[in-house]
């Protein structure tokens, strides 16, 4: 098996983690499903956990990254705000640039790993 490389950028705002890999995955799931409930299920987490993560992000940024609409005739829903979409794009760009900038060092480091079959 080929080694897996993961960048795990987290940005703190005071005591809170404003954004990190799990929160970005949650924002992407909300964007794809239109629902915190469906996004939570997709990611294998409880609705409460997902809601708390969204609440933390909404408090950490200058304006909300996720907006919810209560039920009613249209059944409600959840969507990323323009800021939320920009947070996801920026985070993914940072990941991509970090991977490209460090590609040769990552390749050199992974060549030093023992084969997973040898262990």
DOGUTOR-119720 format. One record per residue (C-alpha): residue number from 0; x, y, z. Coordinates in steps of 0.1 Angstrom, whole numbers. Last residue first. Layout:
<kelums>
KELUM    i     c1     c2     c3
KELUM  NUM      X      Y      Z
...
</kelums>
This chain:
<kelums>
KELUM    i     c1     c2     c3
KELUM  118     57    -51     96
KELUM  117     72    -60     63
KELUM  116     39    -57     44
KELUM  115     35    -21     55
KELUM  114     68    -15     37
KELUM  113     92      5     59
KELUM  112     91     42     55
KELUM  111    122     61     43
KELUM  110    107     66      8
KELUM  109     79     84     25
KELUM  108    103    111     37
KELUM  107    118    118      3
KELUM  106     84    119    -14
KELUM  105     71    143     13
KELUM  104    102    165      8
KELUM  103     96    166    -29
KELUM  102     59    173    -26
KELUM  101     63    201      0
KELUM  100     51    231    -21
KELUM   99     25    210    -40
KELUM   98     10    196     -8
KELUM   97      9    230      9
KELUM   96     -6    246    -21
KELUM   95    -34    220    -22
KELUM   94    -41    222     15
KELUM   93    -42    260     14
KELUM   92    -65    259    -17
KELUM   91    -88    235      2
KELUM   90    -90    259     32
KELUM   89    -97    289     10
KELUM   88   -124    272     -9
KELUM   87   -141    259     23
KELUM   86   -139    294     40
KELUM   85   -152    310      8
KELUM   84   -183    288      8
KELUM   83   -190    296     44
KELUM   82   -185    334     37
KELUM   81   -210    332      8
KELUM   80   -234    315     33
KELUM   79   -236    277     34
KELUM   78   -271    263     34
KELUM   77   -295    246     57
KELUM   76   -331    236     52
KELUM   75   -367    244     60
KELUM   74   -396    222     49
KELUM   73   -408    244     21
KELUM   72   -442    250     36
KELUM   71   -428    255     71
KELUM   70   -396    243     86
KELUM   69   -370    267    100
KELUM   68   -343    281     77
KELUM   67   -307    275     87
KELUM   66   -277    296     78
KELUM   65   -241    284     78
KELUM   64   -209    304     77
KELUM   63   -223    332     99
KELUM   62   -205    365    101
KELUM   61   -172    377    114
KELUM   60   -162    341    120
KELUM   59   -158    323    154
KELUM   58   -194    323    165
KELUM   57   -207    307    133
KELUM   56   -179    282    134
KELUM   55   -188    272    170
KELUM   54   -225    269    161
KELUM   53   -217    247    131
KELUM   52   -196    224    153
KELUM   51   -223    223    180
KELUM   50   -249    214    153
KELUM   49   -228    186    140
KELUM   48   -223    172    175
KELUM   47   -260    174    182
KELUM   46   -269    158    149
KELUM   45   -248    129    159
KELUM   44   -218    119    138
KELUM   43   -213     94    110
KELUM   42   -202    119     83
KELUM   41   -232    112     60
KELUM   40   -255    111     91
KELUM   39   -242    145    102
KELUM   38   -246    160     68
KELUM   37   -282    146     66
KELUM   36   -291    162     99
KELUM   35   -273    195     91
KELUM   34   -293    197     59
KELUM   33   -288    211     24
KELUM   32   -271    178     14
KELUM   31   -241    189     -6
KELUM   30   -235    222     10
KELUM   29   -240    206     45
KELUM   28   -216    179     36
KELUM   27   -190    204     24
KELUM   26   -194    224     57
KELUM   25   -190    192     77
KELUM   24   -159    182     58
KELUM   23   -145    217     65
KELUM   22   -154    212    102
KELUM   21   -136    179    103
KELUM   20   -104    192     86
KELUM   19   -101    223    108
KELUM   18   -118    256    113
KELUM   17   -126    280    142
KELUM   16   -110    257    168
KELUM   15   -122    275    199
KELUM   14   -101    287    229
KELUM   13    -93    321    213
KELUM   12    -99    317    175
KELUM   11    -79    286    165
KELUM   10    -71    276    130
KELUM    9    -65    240    123
KELUM    8    -45    226     93
KELUM    7    -43    188     92
KELUM    6    -23    179     61
KELUM    5    -26    143     52
KELUM    4     -2    120     35
KELUM    3    -11     84     28
KELUM    2     16     58     22
KELUM    1     11     35     -8
KELUM    0      0      0      0
</kelums>
